[in-house]
Amino acid sequence: MTECAFNTVHVRAAAGRSTQLGQRLGQIAEAVRSAPGCLDYAVQRSQQDPDLWTVKGRWACAAQLLAHFELPALQGFIALTAEQLASRLHFDH
């Protein structure tokens, strides 16, 4: 049995931009789901804090997790702050 690898990104929406942020995160997730080794890539809005979003990825192995950081779609996370959709990003992997 192979060992899966996981990554998580917590994203806080800029004031008044949570809906647009969720749409953009959905677009990023859709693009990443087709990456080699991606088993799941999901976006979830916090029920307690509507400005907090969590993106979770599950990968077939650590090498494929690391490779996904080079995908063009991941540049979308950087653009979130430049476009003032997100005020904070926190990556766990």
N, C-alpha and C positions, 0 to 999 in steps of 0.2 A: 504494500500500500504506500503510495506517495504522500508526502507531507504537503499540505496546503500552506499558502502564505496569505496574510491579510494586511490590508491597509485601511486607515480611517482618516477622514478629513472632517474637521468641525469648522463650519463657516458661519460667521455672524453677519447678518444682513445690515447694510447701512440703513439709516433711518428712512422708513417709508418705502424701502426697495425689496422687501422680502418676497413678494410674489414674482417680481422679475428675476430675482436671484434664483428662486426655485426653478423657474423655466430654464434659465441658463445652465444650472446644475444638471437638469434633466437632459439637456442637449449634450453636455460633456459625457454624462454616463452612457447615453445611447452610442456615442462614438467609441467609447472605450470598450464596451461590451463585446465588440467584434475582434478585439486584440487577441493574439495567440495566448492561450493559457488562462484567459479570463473565464472564471466559472460563474461569477456574479458581480455586478456593480450596481449598487442600489443607492437611491437618494431618499432621505426621510426627514420630514420636518418635525421638530420637537413639539409634543403636545403641551408641554409646560411653558415653553418659550417660543412663540411663533417667529421670532427673528433668528432662531438657531437651527441650522440644517446640518445633517450628518450624511456623509457619503462613505459607503463601505464597499471595499473591493475584496474579492476572494479569488486567489490565483492557484493554478495547479502546482506551482513550485516557486521558491524564492527567486530564482533566476528570471522567471517571467514577470514576477512582481517588479523587480528592478528594471527590467527592460521597458515596462510600461511607462516609467518616468520620462522616457525619451520620446513618447508619442506626441505628435503635434496637438492632439486634443487636450493634453495636460497643460499646455500653454494657456488654455482657457481659464485655469485657476488663477494664474498671475493677472490676467486681464480683469478679473472680477474686482480687484481693488482699484486698478487704473480707471475702470469705468464707474467707480463709486457704487457698485452693487453690494460689495462686501466691505465690512470695516475690520474684520479679523479672520485669519485662516490659521488653523492649527493642524499639523500633519502628524499622524502616528503611523509607524510601520515597523 
